[in-house]
Amino acid sequence: MFVISIAMDENQGIGYKGALPWHLKEELKLFKENTLHQTLLMGQTTYDGLPRKLVDRKIVVCSSDSNYKVEDEDACVIYDLEAFLKEHENTEETIIVCGGASIYRQAYPYCKKALISFVKGEYEVDTYFDIFKLEDWDITKEVEYEDFIYREMKRKEDC
Ligand SMILES: NC(=O)c1ccc[n+]([C@@H]2O[C@H](COP(=O)([O-])OP(=O)(O)OC[C@H]3O[C@@H](n4cnc5c(N)ncnc54)[C@H](OP(=O)(O)O)[C@@H]3O)[C@@H](O)[C@H]2O)c1
């Protein structure tokens, strides 16, 4: 099962100049808690932009460059995202989709659960997650932090 993990601002902005538009310690802490000992899926750009190695997580990196390799022994590279999504759509293993924009766009229809930090305010952004519609999801958990509201959601049956 695919689970999307994302933070977005009030305009559904998610990135600026290849990085996150904000620095929210609590949000990063939550990301760590949610992803520890899990399998993560992310694009090459997001993976290469990680400020440090994500320990105790298995990472599947999506790239279109057949020469692209990763040194981290806990990471592997896939070159055919669609095949990967179809193959794992109904597996019991949880795979957390961690971005960036292009991977979110393609994997979103396969995600049955969502872990979303709704960042308060409007930031300077150049990347959006505008395909997301709140009405397609049932909220199962909600926690308010100073800078964001964290919601866990389950996709509605008919969406
Ligand atoms: N707010 C959040 O929660 C959050 C989380 C993560 C990232 N982000 C933001 O998202 C932005 C980065 O997004 P991005 O779209 O530029 O990068 P990305 O999705 O991380 O990675 C793009 C890479 O994946 C490859 N790729 C995409 N689709 C593919 C496919 N179907 N098959 C094979 N390879 C594929 C691309 O190759 P091609 O170029 O050849 O297509 C490119 O090398 C940054 O600003 C980052 O900070 C935000």
PDBQT file of the ligand as one rigid body, heavy atoms in Angstrom, charges set to zero:
ROOT
HETATM    1  N1  LIG A 201       6.764  19.778   0.757  1.00  0.00    +0.000 N 
HETATM    2  C1  LIG A 201       7.130  18.509   0.755  1.00  0.00    +0.000 C 
HETATM    3  O1  LIG A 201       6.637  17.697   1.554  1.00  0.00    +0.000 OA
HETATM    4  C2  LIG A 201       8.189  18.057  -0.216  1.00  0.00    +0.000 A 
HETATM    5  C3  LIG A 201       8.723  16.762  -0.131  1.00  0.00    +0.000 A 
HETATM    6  C4  LIG A 201       9.701  16.366  -1.060  1.00  0.00    +0.000 A 
HETATM    7  C5  LIG A 201      10.142  17.263  -2.027  1.00  0.00    +0.000 A 
HETATM    8  N2  LIG A 201       9.605  18.504  -2.073  1.00  0.00    +0.000 N 
HETATM    9  C6  LIG A 201      10.039  19.498  -3.060  1.00  0.00    +0.000 C 
HETATM   10  O2  LIG A 201       9.817  19.016  -4.391  1.00  0.00    +0.000 OA
HETATM   11  C7  LIG A 201      10.768  19.661  -5.248  1.00  0.00    +0.000 C 
HETATM   12  C8  LIG A 201      11.460  18.598  -6.098  1.00  0.00    +0.000 C 
HETATM   13  O3  LIG A 201      10.516  17.990  -6.957  1.00  0.00    +0.000 OA
HETATM   14  P1  LIG A 201      10.930  17.514  -8.431  1.00  0.00    +0.000 P 
HETATM   15  O4  LIG A 201       9.704  17.117  -9.179  1.00  0.00    +0.000 OA
HETATM   16  O5  LIG A 201      11.816  18.552  -9.026  1.00  0.00    +0.000 OA
HETATM   17  O6  LIG A 201      11.902  16.295  -8.169  1.00  0.00    +0.000 OA
HETATM   18  P2  LIG A 201      11.670  14.740  -7.741  1.00  0.00    +0.000 P 
HETATM   19  O7  LIG A 201      10.250  14.350  -7.985  1.00  0.00    +0.000 OA
HETATM   20  O8  LIG A 201      12.250  14.544  -6.396  1.00  0.00    +0.000 OA
HETATM   21  O9  LIG A 201      12.645  13.953  -8.721  1.00  0.00    +0.000 OA
HETATM   22  C9  LIG A 201      12.612  14.118 -10.091  1.00  0.00    +0.000 C 
HETATM   23  C10 LIG A 201      13.515  13.038 -10.687  1.00  0.00    +0.000 C 
HETATM   24  O10 LIG A 201      12.765  11.838 -10.816  1.00  0.00    +0.000 OA
HETATM   25  C11 LIG A 201      12.810  11.420 -12.163  1.00  0.00    +0.000 C 
HETATM   26  N3  LIG A 201      11.522  10.857 -12.558  1.00  0.00    +0.000 N 
HETATM   27  C12 LIG A 201      10.308  11.421 -12.413  1.00  0.00    +0.000 A 
HETATM   28  N4  LIG A 201       9.345  10.610 -12.894  1.00  0.00    +0.000 NA
HETATM   29  C13 LIG A 201       9.990   9.511 -13.379  1.00  0.00    +0.000 A 
HETATM   30  C14 LIG A 201       9.550   8.316 -13.975  1.00  0.00    +0.000 A 
HETATM   31  N5  LIG A 201       8.243   8.095 -14.226  1.00  0.00    +0.000 N 
HETATM   32  N6  LIG A 201      10.462   7.386 -14.333  1.00  0.00    +0.000 NA
HETATM   33  C15 LIG A 201      11.777   7.613 -14.110  1.00  0.00    +0.000 A 
HETATM   34  N7  LIG A 201      12.275   8.724 -13.537  1.00  0.00    +0.000 NA
HETATM   35  C16 LIG A 201      11.393   9.666 -13.170  1.00  0.00    +0.000 A 
HETATM   36  C17 LIG A 201      13.075  12.683 -12.956  1.00  0.00    +0.000 C 
HETATM   37  O11 LIG A 201      13.644  12.374 -14.200  1.00  0.00    +0.000 OA
HETATM   38  P3  LIG A 201      13.366  13.363 -15.489  1.00  0.00    +0.000 P 
HETATM   39  O12 LIG A 201      13.847  14.719 -15.073  1.00  0.00    +0.000 OA
HETATM   40  O13 LIG A 201      14.105  12.758 -16.615  1.00  0.00    +0.000 OA
HETATM   41  O14 LIG A 201      11.868  13.326 -15.664  1.00  0.00    +0.000 OA
HETATM   42  C18 LIG A 201      14.026  13.428 -12.053  1.00  0.00    +0.000 C 
HETATM   43  O15 LIG A 201      15.362  12.925 -12.172  1.00  0.00    +0.000 OA
HETATM   44  C19 LIG A 201      11.759  20.392  -4.336  1.00  0.00    +0.000 C 
HETATM   45  O16 LIG A 201      11.430  21.763  -4.247  1.00  0.00    +0.000 OA
HETATM   46  C20 LIG A 201      11.538  19.728  -2.990  1.00  0.00    +0.000 C 
HETATM   47  O17 LIG A 201      11.902  20.550  -1.906  1.00  0.00    +0.000 OA
HETATM   48  C21 LIG A 201       8.643  18.918  -1.192  1.00  0.00    +0.000 A 
ENDROOT
TORSDOF 0
